[in-house]
Amino acid sequence: MSKLNKDILFLIFKEFQDDKIFLYSCLLVNRTWCETAVTILWKIPGRYKLITENANIKLVNVILLHLSEEKRKILKNQGINFFTNLYQSNQQPLFNYIKLWKYLNLQLLESLIRSIPNIEISIMSIIENEIMNLFINENTSFIALSIPKLVDHQLQHISGTEFCFSGLEYLYCYSDNDNQNILKGLSSISKSIKKLTVDIPFDNTNFSGIIKLIEAQKNLNKVCLHNSYYNNMRNIEESLIKNVDTIQYLQIDWIPVTKILSYLVLRSEYIPLNIMSNLIENTKGHLTENCPNLRYIKISINNDNLPEFEKLLVNCQYLNGLVIMNTRGLYYDDLFKILVKSSPISLNKFKFEFNTKYQHKLKYLKLFFDNWKDRPPILLHIDPINYFTDTHIKQIKKTEDLIKKYKTKGIVKDYDINGSNFEFEWNYQNKPLFYSNWL
């Protein structure tokens, strides 16, 4: 029964994984609650931004306390004795926090190491190696890995890599020429990657590692490749074709050769107008009829095309995210009525542009929330356009107060009002980049 209770607690706490205040409070209830909360809090260190230098130092102190007494003596004999600076340096951690760590971000580790006080640059590499050995060994396992630019460590040569990365499901990598050997090494170890995000710099001429990694995967489902300089990516696309049976989502920054993926995402600002025109023409002018699997859409709406917009909601039953822009003169009462009446059950992510003239929008937004009962909680992004005066700022404050009220009621899950360019990742936009890449 106690095991069942712990399992239930874990499921409950998982729903609050982004609420650090709640999870921290659970640490003080009893040992079972503490163990369960710690598992979630330490799964993704860095999920919550470490704002102060002191916070970084505390986190790296916890990491260093995992070093064995034998290892500390070896370091001391080499003239490295920073353990006197650690609080409670003679204690062992209550939990093996590193073993709970499942999302490994090498950039975060490097920043933590640099935050260690009073450490000479000449011995920094020794400390880095010891910390890397704490994380990469046969007793740890990670489901996500982030490899930044200019990583100093050749992961494939560290003992234990074959154990801790064998179950990798998410990978973010800066794929420059220097990181290709790391990717080649991972290709022989990590064959179960589901989501792959790669940043390709303009001067990269070597794609051998990323190609080998892609071809080695058995269940690659989501691929995001970013290359704003439009290098020739034919070899990479050909490697993707070999995974065509599993890839369902592809996001790229160039015109693709591949045309056989079941779910292709293209950002129109990266595509020439004639290509976009051909894409629309191929639907024979009937987007909703020919694209029933549409997941996300960014659209301009006016009062005349509201009936067609409603047809889109009815026909696209997998729609998950909706961005509505250029709404000048739009009847928001009609828009919100249509959203309540005809939205598919999967749709719960909304982004609206509000200009300075929206005295009545709050009234209609309130009615929208009131009628959204018994549906999945809303992820809402309000983009205020041309808000400069004190009056406009007060309007934004009223909007946020209203949204907070319905967040308390469970109608709104999360929201953002800042005019950023994020479209379909509202609930992750305030988190570190490496975190949003994985989830």
C-alpha positions in Angstrom: 0.0 0.0 0.0 2.9 2.4 0.8 4.3 1.8 -2.7 0.9 2.5 -4.2 0.8 5.7 -2.2 4.2 6.8 -3.5 3.2 6.0 -7.1 0.1 8.1 -6.7 2.1 10.9 -5.1 4.5 10.9 -8.1 1.7 11.2 -10.6 0.2 14.1 -8.6 3.6 15.9 -8.2 4.3 15.4 -11.8 1.3 17.6 -12.7 3.0 20.3 -10.6 6.5 19.9 -12.0 6.7 23.5 -13.1 5.5 24.8 -9.7 8.7 24.9 -7.7 7.1 26.5 -4.6 4.7 23.6 -4.3 7.4 21.0 -4.8 9.7 22.7 -2.3 6.9 22.6 0.3 6.5 18.9 -0.2 10.1 18.3 0.9 9.1 19.1 4.5 6.0 16.9 4.9 7.6 13.4 5.5 10.2 11.2 4.0 7.9 9.7 1.4 6.8 13.1 0.2 10.4 14.3 0.3 11.7 11.4 -1.8 9.0 11.8 -4.4 9.4 15.5 -4.7 13.2 15.2 -4.9 12.9 12.8 -7.8 11.0 15.4 -9.8 13.0 18.5 -8.7 16.3 16.9 -9.7 15.2 15.3 -12.9 15.9 18.5 -14.8 18.3 20.8 -12.8 18.2 24.1 -14.6 14.5 23.9 -15.2 14.3 26.9 -12.9 16.7 29.7 -13.7 19.5 30.1 -11.1 19.4 33.9 -10.9 22.1 34.6 -8.3 25.8 33.5 -8.2 25.1 32.1 -4.7 22.5 29.7 -6.2 25.1 28.4 -8.7 27.6 27.9 -5.9 25.2 26.0 -3.8 24.3 23.7 -6.7 27.9 23.0 -7.6 28.6 22.4 -3.9 26.0 19.6 -3.8 27.6 18.1 -6.9 31.1 18.2 -5.4 29.9 16.5 -2.2 29.3 13.4 -4.3 33.1 13.0 -4.7 34.4 10.1 -2.6 36.9 10.6 0.2 39.5 8.7 -1.9 39.0 11.1 -4.8 39.2 14.1 -2.5 42.5 12.9 -1.2 43.9 12.4 -4.7 42.9 15.9 -5.6 44.4 17.3 -2.4 47.7 15.6 -3.2 47.7 17.4 -6.5 47.4 20.7 -4.7 43.6 21.0 -5.2 41.9 21.6 -1.9 38.7 23.6 -2.4 36.7 21.3 -0.1 37.4 23.6 2.9 35.2 26.1 1.1 32.2 23.7 1.0 29.6 24.0 3.6 29.3 20.7 5.6 32.2 19.3 3.5 32.5 16.2 5.6 28.9 15.1 5.0 27.5 12.9 2.3 24.4 14.1 0.4 21.1 12.8 1.8 20.2 11.5 -1.8 22.3 10.5 -4.7 21.2 13.6 -6.6 23.3 12.9 -9.7 21.6 9.6 -10.2 18.3 11.4 -10.1 19.5 13.8 -12.8 18.0 12.7 -16.1 18.4 15.7 -18.4 22.1 16.5 -18.8 23.0 19.9 -20.2 26.7 20.3 -20.7 26.5 24.1 -20.9 24.8 24.2 -17.5 27.6 22.0 -16.1 30.3 24.3 -17.5 28.7 27.4 -16.1 28.4 25.7 -12.7 32.1 24.8 -12.8 33.1 28.3 -13.6 31.1 29.5 -10.6 33.4 27.7 -8.1 35.1 30.4 -6.1 38.9 30.8 -5.8 39.8 28.2 -8.5 42.8 28.8 -10.7 42.3 28.4 -14.4 45.3 26.0 -14.5 43.4 23.4 -12.5 40.0 24.0 -13.9 40.3 21.2 -16.5 41.1 18.7 -13.7 38.0 19.6 -11.8 35.9 19.5 -15.0 37.1 15.9 -15.6 36.3 14.8 -12.1 32.8 16.3 -12.3 32.2 14.8 -15.8 33.2 11.4 -14.3 30.5 11.9 -11.6 27.9 12.2 -14.3 29.2 9.8 -17.0 29.7 6.4 -15.6 28.0 3.0 -15.5 25.7 4.0 -12.6 24.0 6.9 -14.2 21.4 7.1 -17.0 20.1 10.0 -19.0 17.1 10.4 -21.2 18.1 13.8 -22.6 21.4 15.4 -23.5 22.3 18.9 -24.6 25.7 19.5 -26.4 26.5 23.2 -26.7 29.0 25.0 -28.9 32.7 24.6 -28.1 32.2 21.6 -25.7 35.7 20.6 -24.4 34.9 17.0 -23.6 35.0 14.1 -26.1 32.1 12.2 -24.5 32.7 9.1 -26.6 36.0 8.5 -24.8 34.7 8.8 -21.3 34.4 5.4 -19.5 30.7 4.6 -18.9 29.3 6.5 -21.9 27.8 3.3 -23.3 25.8 2.9 -20.1 24.5 6.4 -19.3 23.5 7.3 -22.9 22.1 4.0 -24.1 18.5 5.1 -23.3 18.8 8.6 -24.7 15.4 9.9 -26.0 16.1 13.6 -26.5 19.2 15.2 -28.0 20.0 18.9 -28.7 23.4 19.5 -30.4 25.3 22.4 -31.8 26.6 20.6 -34.9 29.8 22.3 -35.8 32.8 20.6 -37.3 34.3 19.9 -33.9 31.3 18.0 -32.6 31.0 15.5 -35.4 33.2 12.9 -33.6 30.9 13.2 -30.5 27.9 12.5 -32.7 29.6 9.6 -34.4 30.3 8.1 -31.0 26.7 8.6 -29.9 25.5 6.8 -33.0 26.9 3.5 -31.8 25.5 4.0 -28.3 22.2 5.9 -28.6 19.7 4.3 -31.0 16.4 5.2 -29.3 16.4 9.0 -29.8 12.8 10.2 -30.4 13.4 14.0 -30.6 16.4 15.5 -32.3 17.2 19.2 -32.4 20.3 20.4 -34.2 21.7 23.9 -34.8 24.0 23.9 -37.9 26.3 26.9 -38.1 27.0 28.6 -41.5 30.6 27.5 -41.7 30.0 23.8 -41.0 31.2 21.7 -43.9 31.2 18.3 -42.1 27.9 16.5 -41.6 29.3 13.0 -41.1 28.4 12.8 -37.4 24.9 14.1 -37.6 24.1 11.9 -40.7 25.5 8.8 -39.0 23.5 9.6 -35.8 20.2 10.0 -37.8 20.7 6.8 -39.7 21.3 4.8 -36.5 18.0 5.7 -34.9 15.2 3.1 -34.7 12.3 5.4 -33.5 13.2 8.9 -34.5 9.9 10.8 -34.3 10.5 14.6 -34.3 13.4 16.4 -36.0 14.2 20.1 -35.9 17.1 21.3 -38.0 18.1 24.9 -37.9 20.4 26.4 -40.6 19.7 30.0 -41.4 22.4 30.2 -44.0 20.9 27.6 -46.5 23.9 25.4 -46.9 23.4 22.3 -49.1 21.6 19.9 -46.8 20.9 17.2 -49.4 23.0 14.6 -47.5 21.1 15.2 -44.3 17.7 15.0 -46.0 18.7 11.7 -47.6 19.6 10.4 -44.1 16.1 11.5 -43.0 14.5 9.5 -45.8 15.9 6.3 -44.2 13.7 7.1 -41.1 10.6 7.9 -43.0 8.6 5.2 -41.4 9.0 6.8 -37.9 9.4 10.6 -38.5 6.1 12.4 -38.0 7.3 15.9 -37.5 10.0 17.8 -39.4 11.0 21.4 -38.9 13.7 22.8 -41.2 14.9 26.3 -42.3 15.4 25.6 -45.9 13.4 24.3 -48.9 13.3 20.5 -48.5 14.0 17.7 -51.0 12.0 15.3 -48.9 8.2 15.2 -49.7 7.1 12.0 -48.1 6.8 12.9 -44.4 3.4 12.6 -43.0 3.8 15.8 -41.0 5.9 18.6 -42.4 6.3 22.0 -40.7 7.6 24.9 -42.8 7.9 28.4 -41.5 6.7 30.6 -44.3 9.2 33.4 -43.6 11.9 31.0 -44.8 10.2 30.0 -48.0 10.1 31.9 -51.3 6.6 33.2 -52.2 6.3 31.0 -55.3 6.9 27.8 -53.2 4.2 28.8 -50.7 1.9 29.6 -53.6 2.4 26.1 -55.1 1.8 24.6 -51.7 -1.5 26.3 -51.3 -2.5 25.6 -54.9 -1.9 21.9 -54.3 -4.7 21.9 -51.8 -6.9 23.0 -54.7 -8.1 26.0 -52.6 -9.6 23.7 -50.0 -7.2 23.8 -47.1 -9.5 22.4 -44.5 -10.8 19.6 -46.7 -7.3 18.5 -47.8 -5.5 19.1 -44.5 -7.6 17.4 -41.8 -4.5 16.5 -39.8 -3.6 20.2 -39.4 -2.1 20.7 -35.9 -1.1 24.4 -35.8 -2.2 27.4 -37.8 -1.4 31.2 -37.8 -4.2 33.1 -39.5 -5.5 36.6 -40.2 -9.3 36.8 -39.6 -11.9 39.4 -40.4 -15.6 39.4 -39.9 -16.3 38.2 -43.5 -14.3 35.0 -43.2 -15.5 34.0 -39.7 -17.9 31.3 -41.3 -14.9 29.8 -43.2 -12.9 29.9 -40.0 -15.6 27.9 -38.2 -15.4 25.3 -40.9 -11.7 25.0 -40.3 -12.3 24.3 -36.6 -15.0 21.7 -37.5 -12.9 19.8 -40.1 -9.5 20.0 -38.5 -10.2 17.8 -35.4 -6.5 17.5 -34.5 -5.9 21.2 -34.3 -3.8 22.0 -31.2 -2.5 25.6 -31.5 -4.1 28.7 -33.0 -2.6 32.1 -33.6 -5.0 34.9 -34.6 -3.4 38.0 -35.9 -4.4 41.3 -37.7 -7.7 41.5 -35.8 -8.5 45.2 -36.4 -12.3 45.6 -36.5 -12.9 42.0 -35.7 -16.1 41.2 -33.7 -14.5 39.4 -30.7 -17.8 38.3 -29.3 -18.5 36.3 -32.5 -14.9 34.9 -32.6 -15.1 33.7 -29.0 -18.6 32.2 -29.5 -17.2 30.2 -32.5 -14.2 29.0 -30.5 -16.4 27.7 -27.7 -18.9 26.1 -30.0 -16.7 24.6 -32.7 -13.2 24.1 -31.4 -12.0 20.5 -31.4 -11.3 18.9 -28.0 -7.6 18.9 -28.9 -7.4 22.7 -29.2 -6.2 24.5 -26.1 -3.3 26.8 -27.2 -4.3 30.3 -28.2 -2.4 33.4 -29.2 -4.4 36.7 -29.8 -3.1 40.1 -30.9 -4.8 42.9 -28.9 -4.4 46.4 -30.2 -5.0 49.5 -28.1 -8.7 49.8 -28.9 -10.2 46.8 -27.2 -12.4 48.2 -24.4 -14.9 45.4 -24.9 -12.5 42.5 -25.5 -12.1 41.8 -21.8 -15.8 41.3 -21.4 -15.8 38.9 -24.3 -12.7 37.2 -23.0 -14.4 36.7 -19.7 -17.4 35.1 -21.4 -15.0 32.9 -23.4 -13.4 31.6 -20.1 -16.8 31.1 -18.5 -18.0 28.9 -21.4 -14.7 26.9 -21.6 -15.7 24.6 -18.7 -15.1 20.9 -18.9 -12.5 21.3 -21.6 -8.6 21.1 -21.4 -7.1 24.1 -19.6 -6.0 26.9 -21.9 -2.4 27.9 -22.7 -2.9 31.5 -23.5 -0.6 34.1 -25.1 -1.8 37.7 -25.4 0.3 39.9 -27.7 -0.4 43.6 -26.9 0.2 45.8 -30.0 1.2 49.5 -29.7 0.8 49.8 -25.9 2.8 52.9 -24.9 0.7 55.1 -22.6 -0.2 54.7 -18.9 -3.8 54.0 -19.9 -2.6 51.2 -22.2 -0.5 49.7 -19.4 -3.5 49.8 -17.1 -5.4 47.8 -19.7 -2.7 45.2 -19.8 -2.9 45.0 -16.0 -6.7 44.5 -16.1 -6.2 41.7 -18.7 -3.6 39.9 -16.6 -5.8 40.2 -13.4 -8.7 38.6 -15.3 -6.5 35.8 -16.6 -5.1 35.1 -13.2 -8.6 34.8 -11.8 -9.4 32.1 -14.3 -6.0 30.4 -13.8 -7.0 30.0 -10.1 -10.2 28.4 -11.3 -8.3 25.9 -13.5 -9.7 27.3 -16.8 -6.3 28.7 -17.8 -3.3 26.5 -17.3 -0.6 29.0 -18.1 -0.4 32.4 -19.9 2.0 35.1 -21.2 1.5 38.8 -21.9 4.7 40.2 -23.3 4.5 40.5 -27.0 7.3 37.9 -27.7 7.4 36.0 -30.9 6.8 32.6 -29.4 3.8 30.9 -31.1 3.2 27.3 -29.9 5.5 27.0 -26.9 3.9 29.4 -24.4 4.4 27.2 -21.4 8.1 26.9 -22.0 9.1 30.3 -23.2 10.3 31.5 -19.8 12.5 28.5 -19.3 16.0 27.9 -20.4 16.5 27.2 -24.1 17.8 23.7 -23.5 14.7 22.8 -21.5 12.3 23.9 -24.2 14.2 22.0 -26.8 13.4 18.7 -25.0 9.8 19.0 -24.1 
